[in-house]
Amino acid sequence: MGGMLSSPVGRFRLFALAEAVSWAGLLIGMFVKYVIGPEVGVKIFGPIHGLIFVCYILVTLMLVQRWDRRTTVWALVASIPPFGTVFFERWAQKHGKLTEPVAAAE
């Protein structure tokens, strides 16, 4: 995982997935709160999801110089619906938006 965190693209991909997973945890916590009663899931996953959401936004903004405005806006919009970040990450990968720049030969 260290290699994944060493580049903006790697961080973006990690936080896109983490944001979706934290959404799932929050949705489960909300289901438990409103159907069963205890709100422990929301108390746990709410702050976790909030932190990961902010990290996703920050790593998305790190890629602004790499993407056109439309791609950046869609990446930000993807953070709003549950699991949208995963769909955007898959689309961006398919369309070459997440390719790492080639390092200059030494």
TORFI-902046 format. One record per atom (N, C-alpha, C, O): residue number from 1; residue in three letters; atom name; x, y, z. Coordinates in steps of 0.2 Angstrom, whole numbers, plus 2048, in hexadecimal, padded with zeros to 3 digits. Layout:
<pts>
+-----+------+------+-----+-----+-----+
!  nr ! rest ! atom !  xx !  yy !  zz !
+-----+------+------+-----+-----+-----+
! NUM !  ALA !   CA !   X !   Y !   Z !
...
+-----+------+------+-----+-----+-----+
</pts>
This chain:
<pts>
+-----+------+------+-----+-----+-----+
!  nr ! rest ! atom !  xx !  yy !  zz !
+-----+------+------+-----+-----+-----+
!   1 !  MET !    N ! 804 ! 7FA ! 800 !
!   1 !  MET !   CA ! 800 ! 800 ! 800 !
!   1 !  MET !    C ! 804 ! 806 ! 800 !
!   1 !  MET !    O ! 802 ! 80C ! 7FE !
!   2 !  GLY !    N ! 80B ! 806 ! 802 !
!   2 !  GLY !   CA ! 80F ! 80C ! 802 !
!   2 !  GLY !    C ! 810 ! 80F ! 7FC !
!   2 !  GLY !    O ! 810 ! 815 ! 7FB !
!   3 !  GLY !    N ! 810 ! 80B ! 7F6 !
!   3 !  GLY !   CA ! 811 ! 80D ! 7F0 !
!   3 !  GLY !    C ! 80B ! 811 ! 7ED !
!   3 !  GLY !    O ! 80B ! 816 ! 7E9 !
!   4 !  MET !    N ! 805 ! 80F ! 7F0 !
!   4 !  MET !   CA ! 7FF ! 812 ! 7EE !
!   4 !  MET !    C ! 7FE ! 819 ! 7F1 !
!   4 !  MET !    O ! 7FC ! 81D ! 7ED !
!   5 !  LEU !    N ! 801 ! 81A ! 7F6 !
!   5 !  LEU !   CA ! 801 ! 821 ! 7FA !
!   5 !  LEU !    C ! 806 ! 825 ! 7F7 !
!   5 !  LEU !    O ! 806 ! 82B ! 7F9 !
!   6 !  SER !    N ! 80B ! 823 ! 7F3 !
!   6 !  SER !   CA ! 811 ! 827 ! 7F1 !
!   6 !  SER !    C ! 80F ! 82C ! 7EB !
!   6 !  SER !    O ! 813 ! 830 ! 7E9 !
!   7 !  SER !    N ! 809 ! 82B ! 7E8 !
!   7 !  SER !   CA ! 808 ! 82F ! 7E2 !
!   7 !  SER !    C ! 801 ! 832 ! 7E3 !
!   7 !  SER !    O ! 7FC ! 82F ! 7E6 !
!   8 !  PRO !    N ! 7FF ! 838 ! 7E0 !
!   8 !  PRO !   CA ! 7F8 ! 83A ! 7E1 !
!   8 !  PRO !    C ! 7F3 ! 836 ! 7DE !
!   8 !  PRO !    O ! 7EE ! 835 ! 7E0 !
!   9 !  VAL !    N ! 7F5 ! 832 ! 7D8 !
!   9 !  VAL !   CA ! 7F0 ! 82E ! 7D5 !
!   9 !  VAL !    C ! 7EF ! 828 ! 7DA !
!   9 !  VAL !    O ! 7E9 ! 826 ! 7DB !
!  10 !  GLY !    N ! 7F4 ! 825 ! 7DD !
!  10 !  GLY !   CA ! 7F3 ! 820 ! 7E2 !
!  10 !  GLY !    C ! 7EF ! 822 ! 7E8 !
!  10 !  GLY !    O ! 7EB ! 81E ! 7EA !
!  11 !  ARG !    N ! 7F0 ! 828 ! 7EA !
!  11 !  ARG !   CA ! 7EC ! 82A ! 7F0 !
!  11 !  ARG !    C ! 7E5 ! 82B ! 7EE !
!  11 !  ARG !    O ! 7E0 ! 829 ! 7F1 !
!  12 !  PHE !    N ! 7E4 ! 82E ! 7E8 !
!  12 !  PHE !   CA ! 7DD ! 82F ! 7E5 !
!  12 !  PHE !    C ! 7D9 ! 828 ! 7E5 !
!  12 !  PHE !    O ! 7D4 ! 827 ! 7E7 !
!  13 !  ARG !    N ! 7DD ! 823 ! 7E2 !
!  13 !  ARG !   CA ! 7DA ! 81C ! 7E1 !
!  13 !  ARG !    C ! 7D8 ! 819 ! 7E8 !
!  13 !  ARG !    O ! 7D3 ! 816 ! 7E9 !
!  14 !  LEU !    N ! 7DD ! 81A ! 7ED !
!  14 !  LEU !   CA ! 7DC ! 817 ! 7F4 !
!  14 !  LEU !    C ! 7D6 ! 81B ! 7F7 !
!  14 !  LEU !    O ! 7D1 ! 817 ! 7FA !
!  15 !  PHE !    N ! 7D5 ! 821 ! 7F7 !
!  15 !  PHE !   CA ! 7D0 ! 825 ! 7FA !
!  15 !  PHE !    C ! 7C9 ! 824 ! 7F6 !
!  15 !  PHE !    O ! 7C4 ! 825 ! 7FA !
!  16 !  ALA !    N ! 7C9 ! 823 ! 7F0 !
!  16 !  ALA !   CA ! 7C3 ! 822 ! 7EC !
!  16 !  ALA !    C ! 7C0 ! 81B ! 7EF !
!  16 !  ALA !    O ! 7BA ! 81B ! 7F0 !
!  17 !  LEU !    N ! 7C4 ! 816 ! 7F0 !
!  17 !  LEU !   CA ! 7C2 ! 810 ! 7F3 !
!  17 !  LEU !    C ! 7C0 ! 811 ! 7FA !
!  17 !  LEU !    O ! 7BA ! 80E ! 7FC !
!  18 !  ALA !    N ! 7C4 ! 814 ! 7FE !
!  18 !  ALA !   CA ! 7C3 ! 815 ! 805 !
!  18 !  ALA !    C ! 7BC ! 819 ! 806 !
!  18 !  ALA !    O ! 7B8 ! 817 ! 80B !
!  19 !  GLU !    N ! 7BB ! 81E ! 802 !
!  19 !  GLU !   CA ! 7B5 ! 822 ! 803 !
!  19 !  GLU !    C ! 7AF ! 81E ! 801 !
!  19 !  GLU !    O ! 7AA ! 81E ! 805 !
!  20 !  ALA !    N ! 7AF ! 819 ! 7FC !
!  20 !  ALA !   CA ! 7A9 ! 815 ! 7FB !
!  20 !  ALA !    C ! 7A8 ! 810 ! 801 !
!  20 !  ALA !    O ! 7A3 ! 80F ! 803 !
!  21 !  VAL !    N ! 7AE ! 80D ! 804 !
!  21 !  VAL !   CA ! 7AD ! 808 ! 809 !
!  21 !  VAL !    C ! 7AA ! 80C ! 80F !
!  21 !  VAL !    O ! 7A6 ! 809 ! 813 !
!  22 !  SER !    N ! 7AD ! 812 ! 811 !
!  22 !  SER !   CA ! 7AA ! 816 ! 816 !
!  22 !  SER !    C ! 7A3 ! 818 ! 815 !
!  22 !  SER !    O ! 79F ! 818 ! 81A !
!  23 !  TRP !    N ! 7A1 ! 819 ! 80F !
!  23 !  TRP !   CA ! 799 ! 81A ! 80E !
!  23 !  TRP !    C ! 795 ! 814 ! 810 !
!  23 !  TRP !    O ! 790 ! 815 ! 813 !
!  24 !  ALA !    N ! 798 ! 80E ! 80E !
!  24 !  ALA !   CA ! 794 ! 808 ! 80F !
!  24 !  ALA !    C ! 794 ! 807 ! 817 !
!  24 !  ALA !    O ! 78E ! 805 ! 819 !
!  25 !  GLY !    N ! 799 ! 808 ! 81B !
!  25 !  GLY !   CA ! 799 ! 808 ! 822 !
!  25 !  GLY !    C ! 794 ! 80D ! 825 !
!  25 !  GLY !    O ! 790 ! 80B ! 829 !
!  26 !  LEU !    N ! 794 ! 813 ! 822 !
!  26 !  LEU !   CA ! 78F ! 818 ! 824 !
!  26 !  LEU !    C ! 788 ! 816 ! 823 !
!  26 !  LEU !    O ! 783 ! 817 ! 827 !
!  27 !  LEU !    N ! 787 ! 814 ! 81D !
!  27 !  LEU !   CA ! 780 ! 811 ! 81B !
!  27 !  LEU !    C ! 77D ! 80C ! 81F !
!  27 !  LEU !    O ! 778 ! 80C ! 821 !
!  28 !  ILE !    N ! 782 ! 807 ! 821 !
!  28 !  ILE !   CA ! 780 ! 802 ! 826 !
!  28 !  ILE !    C ! 77F ! 804 ! 82C !
!  28 !  ILE !    O ! 77A ! 802 ! 830 !
!  29 !  GLY !    N ! 783 ! 809 ! 82F !
!  29 !  GLY !   CA ! 782 ! 80C ! 835 !
!  29 !  GLY !    C ! 77B ! 810 ! 835 !
!  29 !  GLY !    O ! 778 ! 810 ! 83B !
!  30 !  MET !    N ! 779 ! 813 ! 830 !
!  30 !  MET !   CA ! 773 ! 817 ! 830 !
!  30 !  MET !    C ! 76D ! 812 ! 830 !
!  30 !  MET !    O ! 768 ! 813 ! 833 !
!  31 !  PHE !    N ! 76E ! 80C ! 82C !
!  31 !  PHE !   CA ! 768 ! 807 ! 82C !
!  31 !  PHE !    C ! 767 ! 805 ! 833 !
!  31 !  PHE !    O ! 762 ! 804 ! 836 !
!  32 !  VAL !    N ! 76D ! 803 ! 837 !
!  32 !  VAL !   CA ! 76C ! 800 ! 83E !
!  32 !  VAL !    C ! 769 ! 806 ! 842 !
!  32 !  VAL !    O ! 765 ! 804 ! 846 !
!  33 !  LYS !    N ! 76B ! 80C ! 841 !
!  33 !  LYS !   CA ! 768 ! 811 ! 846 !
!  33 !  LYS !    C ! 761 ! 812 ! 845 !
!  33 !  LYS !    O ! 75D ! 813 ! 84A !
!  34 !  TYR !    N ! 75F ! 812 ! 83E !
!  34 !  TYR !   CA ! 758 ! 814 ! 83D !
!  34 !  TYR !    C ! 753 ! 80E ! 83D !
!  34 !  TYR !    O ! 74D ! 80E ! 83E !
!  35 !  VAL !    N ! 756 ! 807 ! 83D !
!  35 !  VAL !   CA ! 752 ! 801 ! 83D !
!  35 !  VAL !    C ! 752 ! 7FE ! 843 !
!  35 !  VAL !    O ! 74D ! 7FB ! 846 !
!  36 !  ILE !    N ! 758 ! 7FD ! 846 !
!  36 !  ILE !   CA ! 759 ! 7F9 ! 84C !
!  36 !  ILE !    C ! 75A ! 7FE ! 852 !
!  36 !  ILE !    O ! 757 ! 7FC ! 858 !
!  37 !  GLY !    N ! 75D ! 803 ! 852 !
!  37 !  GLY !   CA ! 75D ! 808 ! 857 !
!  37 !  GLY !    C ! 764 ! 80B ! 859 !
!  37 !  GLY !    O ! 764 ! 811 ! 859 !
!  38 !  PRO !    N ! 769 ! 807 ! 85B !
!  38 !  PRO !   CA ! 76F ! 80A ! 85D !
!  38 !  PRO !    C ! 773 ! 80E ! 857 !
!  38 !  PRO !    O ! 773 ! 80B ! 852 !
!  39 !  GLU !    N ! 775 ! 813 ! 859 !
!  39 !  GLU !   CA ! 779 ! 817 ! 854 !
!  39 !  GLU !    C ! 780 ! 817 ! 854 !
!  39 !  GLU !    O ! 784 ! 81B ! 852 !
!  40 !  VAL !    N ! 783 ! 811 ! 857 !
!  40 !  VAL !   CA ! 78A ! 811 ! 858 !
!  40 !  VAL !    C ! 78D ! 811 ! 851 !
!  40 !  VAL !    O ! 793 ! 813 ! 850 !
!  41 !  GLY !    N ! 78A ! 80E ! 84C !
!  41 !  GLY !   CA ! 78D ! 80D ! 845 !
!  41 !  GLY !    C ! 78E ! 814 ! 842 !
!  41 !  GLY !    O ! 793 ! 816 ! 83F !
!  42 !  VAL !    N ! 789 ! 819 ! 843 !
!  42 !  VAL !   CA ! 78A ! 81F ! 841 !
!  42 !  VAL !    C ! 78F ! 823 ! 844 !
!  42 !  VAL !    O ! 793 ! 827 ! 841 !
!  43 !  LYS !    N ! 78F ! 822 ! 84B !
!  43 !  LYS !   CA ! 795 ! 826 ! 84F !
!  43 !  LYS !    C ! 79C ! 823 ! 84D !
!  43 !  LYS !    O ! 7A0 ! 827 ! 84D !
!  44 !  ILE !    N ! 79C ! 81D ! 84B !
!  44 !  ILE !   CA ! 7A3 ! 81B ! 848 !
!  44 !  ILE !    C ! 7A4 ! 81D ! 841 !
!  44 !  ILE !    O ! 7A9 ! 820 ! 840 !
!  45 !  PHE !    N ! 7A0 ! 81B ! 83D !
!  45 !  PHE !   CA ! 7A1 ! 81C ! 835 !
!  45 !  PHE !    C ! 7A0 ! 823 ! 833 !
!  45 !  PHE !    O ! 7A3 ! 825 ! 82E !
!  46 !  GLY !    N ! 79C ! 827 ! 837 !
!  46 !  GLY !   CA ! 79B ! 82E ! 835 !
!  46 !  GLY !    C ! 7A2 ! 832 ! 835 !
!  46 !  GLY !    O ! 7A3 ! 835 ! 82F !
!  47 !  PRO !    N ! 7A5 ! 832 ! 83A !
!  47 !  PRO !   CA ! 7AC ! 836 ! 83A !
!  47 !  PRO !    C ! 7B1 ! 833 ! 835 !
!  47 !  PRO !    O ! 7B5 ! 836 ! 832 !
!  48 !  ILE !    N ! 7B1 ! 82C ! 835 !
!  48 !  ILE !   CA ! 7B5 ! 829 ! 830 !
!  48 !  ILE !    C ! 7B4 ! 82B ! 829 !
!  48 !  ILE !    O ! 7B8 ! 82D ! 825 !
!  49 !  HIS !    N ! 7AE ! 82A ! 827 !
!  49 !  HIS !   CA ! 7AB ! 82C ! 820 !
!  49 !  HIS !    C ! 7AD ! 834 ! 81F !
!  49 !  HIS !    O ! 7AF ! 836 ! 81A !
!  50 !  GLY !    N ! 7AC ! 838 ! 824 !
!  50 !  GLY !   CA ! 7AD ! 83F ! 823 !
!  50 !  GLY !    C ! 7B5 ! 840 ! 822 !
!  50 !  GLY !    O ! 7B6 ! 844 ! 81D !
!  51 !  LEU !    N ! 7B9 ! 83D ! 825 !
!  51 !  LEU !   CA ! 7C0 ! 83E ! 825 !
!  51 !  LEU !    C ! 7C2 ! 83B ! 81E !
!  51 !  LEU !    O ! 7C6 ! 83F ! 81A !
!  52 !  ILE !    N ! 7C0 ! 835 ! 81C !
!  52 !  ILE !   CA ! 7C2 ! 833 ! 815 !
!  52 !  ILE !    C ! 7BF ! 837 ! 810 !
!  52 !  ILE !    O ! 7C2 ! 838 ! 80A !
!  53 !  PHE !    N ! 7B9 ! 83A ! 810 !
!  53 !  PHE !   CA ! 7B6 ! 83E ! 80B !
!  53 !  PHE !    C ! 7BB ! 844 ! 80A !
!  53 !  PHE !    O ! 7BC ! 846 ! 805 !
!  54 !  VAL !    N ! 7BD ! 847 ! 810 !
!  54 !  VAL !   CA ! 7C1 ! 84D ! 80F !
!  54 !  VAL !    C ! 7C8 ! 84B ! 80C !
!  54 !  VAL !    O ! 7CA ! 84F ! 808 !
!  55 !  CYS !    N ! 7CB ! 845 ! 80E !
!  55 !  CYS !   CA ! 7D1 ! 843 ! 80A !
!  55 !  CYS !    C ! 7D0 ! 842 ! 803 !
!  55 !  CYS !    O ! 7D4 ! 844 ! 7FF !
!  56 !  TYR !    N ! 7CA ! 83F ! 801 !
!  56 !  TYR !   CA ! 7C8 ! 83E ! 7FA !
!  56 !  TYR !    C ! 7C8 ! 845 ! 7F6 !
!  56 !  TYR !    O ! 7CB ! 845 ! 7F1 !
!  57 !  ILE !    N ! 7C5 ! 84A ! 7F9 !
!  57 !  ILE !   CA ! 7C5 ! 850 ! 7F6 !
!  57 !  ILE !    C ! 7CC ! 853 ! 7F5 !
!  57 !  ILE !    O ! 7CD ! 856 ! 7F0 !
!  58 !  LEU !    N ! 7D0 ! 853 ! 7FA !
!  58 !  LEU !   CA ! 7D7 ! 855 ! 7FA !
!  58 !  LEU !    C ! 7DB ! 852 ! 7F5 !
!  58 !  LEU !    O ! 7DE ! 855 ! 7F1 !
!  59 !  VAL !    N ! 7DB ! 84B ! 7F4 !
!  59 !  VAL !   CA ! 7DF ! 848 ! 7EF !
!  59 !  VAL !    C ! 7DC ! 849 ! 7E8 !
!  59 !  VAL !    O ! 7E0 ! 849 ! 7E3 !
!  60 !  THR !    N ! 7D5 ! 84A ! 7E8 !
!  60 !  THR !   CA ! 7D2 ! 84C ! 7E1 !
!  60 !  THR !    C ! 7D5 ! 853 ! 7DF !
!  60 !  THR !    O ! 7D7 ! 854 ! 7D9 !
!  61 !  LEU !    N ! 7D5 ! 857 ! 7E4 !
!  61 !  LEU !   CA ! 7D8 ! 85E ! 7E2 !
!  61 !  LEU !    C ! 7DF ! 85E ! 7E0 !
!  61 !  LEU !    O ! 7E2 ! 862 ! 7DD !
!  62 !  MET !    N ! 7E3 ! 859 ! 7E3 !
!  62 !  MET !   CA ! 7EA ! 858 ! 7E1 !
!  62 !  MET !    C ! 7EB ! 856 ! 7D9 !
!  62 !  MET !    O ! 7F0 ! 857 ! 7D6 !
!  63 !  LEU !    N ! 7E6 ! 854 ! 7D6 !
!  63 !  LEU !   CA ! 7E6 ! 852 ! 7CF !
!  63 !  LEU !    C ! 7E3 ! 857 ! 7CB !
!  63 !  LEU !    O ! 7E3 ! 855 ! 7C5 !
!  64 !  VAL !    N ! 7E1 ! 85D ! 7CD !
!  64 !  VAL !   CA ! 7DE ! 862 ! 7C9 !
!  64 !  VAL !    C ! 7E3 ! 864 ! 7C3 !
!  64 !  VAL !    O ! 7E0 ! 864 ! 7BD !
!  65 !  GLN !    N ! 7E9 ! 864 ! 7C4 !
!  65 !  GLN !   CA ! 7EE ! 866 ! 7BE !
!  65 !  GLN !    C ! 7EE ! 860 ! 7B9 !
!  65 !  GLN !    O ! 7F1 ! 862 ! 7B4 !
!  66 !  ARG !    N ! 7EC ! 85A ! 7BB !
!  66 !  ARG !   CA ! 7ED ! 855 ! 7B6 !
!  66 !  ARG !    C ! 7E6 ! 854 ! 7B2 !
!  66 !  ARG !    O ! 7E6 ! 851 ! 7AD !
!  67 !  TRP !    N ! 7E1 ! 856 ! 7B5 !
!  67 !  TRP !   CA ! 7DA ! 855 ! 7B2 !
!  67 !  TRP !    C ! 7D7 ! 85C ! 7AF !
!  67 !  TRP !    O ! 7D9 ! 861 ! 7B2 !
!  68 !  ASP !    N ! 7D3 ! 85B ! 7AB !
!  68 !  ASP !   CA ! 7CF ! 861 ! 7A8 !
!  68 !  ASP !    C ! 7C9 ! 863 ! 7AE !
!  68 !  ASP !    O ! 7C8 ! 85F ! 7B2 !
!  69 !  ARG !    N ! 7C6 ! 868 ! 7AD !
!  69 !  ARG !   CA ! 7C1 ! 86B ! 7B2 !
!  69 !  ARG !    C ! 7BC ! 866 ! 7B3 !
!  69 !  ARG !    O ! 7B9 ! 864 ! 7B8 !
!  70 !  ARG !    N ! 7B9 ! 863 ! 7AD !
!  70 !  ARG !   CA ! 7B3 ! 85F ! 7AD !
!  70 !  ARG !    C ! 7B5 ! 858 ! 7B1 !
!  70 !  ARG !    O ! 7B1 ! 856 ! 7B5 !
!  71 !  THR !    N ! 7BB ! 855 ! 7B0 !
!  71 !  THR !   CA ! 7BD ! 84F ! 7B4 !
!  71 !  THR !    C ! 7BD ! 851 ! 7BB !
!  71 !  THR !    O ! 7BB ! 84D ! 7BF !
!  72 !  THR !    N ! 7C0 ! 856 ! 7BD !
!  72 !  THR !   CA ! 7C1 ! 858 ! 7C4 !
!  72 !  THR !    C ! 7BA ! 859 ! 7C7 !
!  72 !  THR !    O ! 7B9 ! 856 ! 7CD !
!  73 !  VAL !    N ! 7B6 ! 85C ! 7C4 !
!  73 !  VAL !   CA ! 7AF ! 85D ! 7C7 !
!  73 !  VAL !    C ! 7AB ! 857 ! 7C7 !
!  73 !  VAL !    O ! 7A8 ! 856 ! 7CD !
!  74 !  TRP !    N ! 7AC ! 852 ! 7C3 !
!  74 !  TRP !   CA ! 7A9 ! 84C ! 7C3 !
!  74 !  TRP !    C ! 7AC ! 848 ! 7C9 !
!  74 !  TRP !    O ! 7A8 ! 844 ! 7CC !
!  75 !  ALA !    N ! 7B2 ! 848 ! 7CA !
!  75 !  ALA !   CA ! 7B6 ! 845 ! 7CF !
!  75 !  ALA !    C ! 7B3 ! 847 ! 7D6 !
!  75 !  ALA !    O ! 7B2 ! 843 ! 7DB !
!  76 !  LEU !    N ! 7B2 ! 84E ! 7D7 !
!  76 !  LEU !   CA ! 7AF ! 851 ! 7DD !
!  76 !  LEU !    C ! 7A8 ! 84F ! 7DE !
!  76 !  LEU !    O ! 7A6 ! 84D ! 7E3 !
!  77 !  VAL !    N ! 7A4 ! 84F ! 7D8 !
!  77 !  VAL !   CA ! 79D ! 84D ! 7D9 !
!  77 !  VAL !    C ! 79C ! 846 ! 7DB !
!  77 !  VAL !    O ! 797 ! 844 ! 7DE !
!  78 !  ALA !    N ! 7A1 ! 842 ! 7D8 !
!  78 !  ALA !   CA ! 7A1 ! 83A ! 7DA !
!  78 !  ALA !    C ! 7A1 ! 839 ! 7E1 !
!  78 !  ALA !    O ! 79F ! 834 ! 7E4 !
!  79 !  SER !    N ! 7A3 ! 83E ! 7E5 !
!  79 !  SER !   CA ! 7A4 ! 83D ! 7EC !
!  79 !  SER !    C ! 79D ! 83D ! 7F0 !
!  79 !  SER !    O ! 79D ! 83B ! 7F6 !
!  80 !  ILE !    N ! 798 ! 840 ! 7ED !
!  80 !  ILE !   CA ! 792 ! 841 ! 7F0 !
!  80 !  ILE !    C ! 78E ! 83B ! 7F1 !
!  80 !  ILE !    O ! 78C ! 839 ! 7F6 !
!  81 !  PRO !    N ! 78C ! 837 ! 7EB !
!  81 !  PRO !   CA ! 788 ! 831 ! 7EC !
!  81 !  PRO !    C ! 78C ! 82B ! 7EE !
!  81 !  PRO !    O ! 792 ! 82B ! 7ED !
!  82 !  PRO !    N ! 789 ! 827 ! 7F2 !
!  82 !  PRO !   CA ! 78C ! 821 ! 7F4 !
!  82 !  PRO !    C ! 78F ! 81D ! 7EF !
!  82 !  PRO !    O ! 78C ! 81C ! 7EA !
!  83 !  PHE !    N ! 796 ! 81B ! 7F0 !
!  83 !  PHE !   CA ! 799 ! 817 ! 7EB !
!  83 !  PHE !    C ! 79B ! 81B ! 7E4 !
!  83 !  PHE !    O ! 79E ! 818 ! 7E0 !
!  84 !  GLY !    N ! 79A ! 821 ! 7E4 !
!  84 !  GLY !   CA ! 79B ! 825 ! 7DE !
!  84 !  GLY !    C ! 7A2 ! 825 ! 7DC !
!  84 !  GLY !    O ! 7A5 ! 826 ! 7D6 !
!  85 !  THR !    N ! 7A7 ! 826 ! 7E1 !
!  85 !  THR !   CA ! 7AE ! 826 ! 7E0 !
!  85 !  THR !    C ! 7B1 ! 820 ! 7DD !
!  85 !  THR !    O ! 7B5 ! 820 ! 7D9 !
!  86 !  VAL !    N ! 7AE ! 81A ! 7DE !
!  86 !  VAL !   CA ! 7B0 ! 814 ! 7DB !
!  86 !  VAL !    C ! 7AE ! 814 ! 7D4 !
!  86 !  VAL !    O ! 7B2 ! 812 ! 7D0 !
!  87 !  PHE !    N ! 7A8 ! 816 ! 7D2 !
!  87 !  PHE !   CA ! 7A6 ! 817 ! 7CB !
!  87 !  PHE !    C ! 7AB ! 81C ! 7C8 !
!  87 !  PHE !    O ! 7AD ! 81A ! 7C2 !
!  88 !  PHE !    N ! 7AC ! 821 ! 7CB !
!  88 !  PHE !   CA ! 7B0 ! 826 ! 7C7 !
!  88 !  PHE !    C ! 7B7 ! 824 ! 7C7 !
!  88 !  PHE !    O ! 7BA ! 825 ! 7C1 !
!  89 !  GLU !    N ! 7BA ! 820 ! 7CC !
!  89 !  GLU !   CA ! 7C1 ! 81E ! 7CB !
!  89 !  GLU !    C ! 7C1 ! 819 ! 7C6 !
!  89 !  GLU !    O ! 7C6 ! 819 ! 7C2 !
!  90 !  ARG !    N ! 7BC ! 814 ! 7C5 !
!  90 !  ARG !   CA ! 7BD ! 810 ! 7BF !
!  90 !  ARG !    C ! 7BC ! 813 ! 7B9 !
!  90 !  ARG !    O ! 7C0 ! 811 ! 7B4 !
!  91 !  TRP !    N ! 7B8 ! 818 ! 7B8 !
!  91 !  TRP !   CA ! 7B7 ! 81C ! 7B2 !
!  91 !  TRP !    C ! 7BE ! 81F ! 7B0 !
!  91 !  TRP !    O ! 7C0 ! 81F ! 7AB !
!  92 !  ALA !    N ! 7C1 ! 823 ! 7B5 !
!  92 !  ALA !   CA ! 7C7 ! 826 ! 7B4 !
!  92 !  ALA !    C ! 7CD ! 822 ! 7B2 !
!  92 !  ALA !    O ! 7D1 ! 823 ! 7AE !
!  93 !  GLN !    N ! 7CD ! 81C ! 7B5 !
!  93 !  GLN !   CA ! 7D2 ! 817 ! 7B3 !
!  93 !  GLN !    C ! 7D1 ! 815 ! 7AC !
!  93 !  GLN !    O ! 7D6 ! 814 ! 7A8 !
!  94 !  LYS !    N ! 7CB ! 813 ! 7AA !
!  94 !  LYS !   CA ! 7C9 ! 811 ! 7A4 !
!  94 !  LYS !    C ! 7CB ! 816 ! 79E !
!  94 !  LYS !    O ! 7CD ! 814 ! 799 !
!  95 !  HIS !    N ! 7CA ! 81D ! 7A0 !
!  95 !  HIS !   CA ! 7CB ! 822 ! 79B !
!  95 !  HIS !    C ! 7D2 ! 825 ! 79C !
!  95 !  HIS !    O ! 7D3 ! 82B ! 799 !
!  96 !  GLY !    N ! 7D7 ! 822 ! 79F !
!  96 !  GLY !   CA ! 7DE ! 824 ! 7A0 !
!  96 !  GLY !    C ! 7DF ! 82B ! 7A4 !
!  96 !  GLY !    O ! 7E4 ! 82E ! 7A3 !
!  97 !  LYS !    N ! 7DA ! 82C ! 7A9 !
!  97 !  LYS !   CA ! 7DB ! 832 ! 7AD !
!  97 !  LYS !    C ! 7DF ! 830 ! 7B3 !
!  97 !  LYS !    O ! 7E1 ! 835 ! 7B6 !
!  98 !  LEU !    N ! 7E1 ! 82A ! 7B4 !
!  98 !  LEU !   CA ! 7E5 ! 828 ! 7BA !
!  98 !  LEU !    C ! 7EC ! 825 ! 7B8 !
!  98 !  LEU !    O ! 7EE ! 822 ! 7BC !
!  99 !  THR !    N ! 7EE ! 827 ! 7B3 !
!  99 !  THR !   CA ! 7F5 ! 824 ! 7B1 !
!  99 !  THR !    C ! 7FA ! 829 ! 7B4 !
!  99 !  THR !    O ! 7F9 ! 82F ! 7B5 !
! 100 !  GLU !    N ! 7FF ! 825 ! 7B7 !
! 100 !  GLU !   CA ! 805 ! 829 ! 7BA !
! 100 !  GLU !    C ! 809 ! 82C ! 7B5 !
! 100 !  GLU !    O ! 80A ! 829 ! 7AF !
! 101 !  PRO !    N ! 80C ! 832 ! 7B6 !
! 101 !  PRO !   CA ! 810 ! 835 ! 7B1 !
! 101 !  PRO !    C ! 817 ! 830 ! 7B1 !
! 101 !  PRO !    O ! 819 ! 82E ! 7B6 !
! 102 !  VAL !    N ! 81A ! 830 ! 7AB !
! 102 !  VAL !   CA ! 820 ! 82C ! 7AA !
! 102 !  VAL !    C ! 826 ! 830 ! 7AD !
! 102 !  VAL !    O ! 826 ! 836 ! 7AB !
! 103 !  ALA !    N ! 82A ! 82D ! 7B1 !
! 103 !  ALA !   CA ! 82F ! 830 ! 7B4 !
! 103 !  ALA !    C ! 835 ! 831 ! 7AE !
! 103 !  ALA !    O ! 835 ! 82C ! 7AA !
! 104 !  ALA !    N ! 839 ! 836 ! 7AF !
! 104 !  ALA !   CA ! 83E ! 837 ! 7AA !
! 104 !  ALA !    C ! 843 ! 832 ! 7AB !
! 104 !  ALA !    O ! 845 ! 830 ! 7B1 !
! 105 !  ALA !    N ! 846 ! 830 ! 7A6 !
! 105 !  ALA !   CA ! 84C ! 82B ! 7A6 !
! 105 !  ALA !    C ! 852 ! 82E ! 7A9 !
! 105 !  ALA !    O ! 854 ! 833 ! 7A8 !
! 106 !  GLU !    N ! 855 ! 82A ! 7AE !
! 106 !  GLU !   CA ! 85B ! 82D ! 7B1 !
! 106 !  GLU !    C ! 861 ! 82C ! 7AD !
! 106 !  GLU !    O ! 866 ! 82E ! 7AF !
+-----+------+------+-----+-----+-----+
</pts>
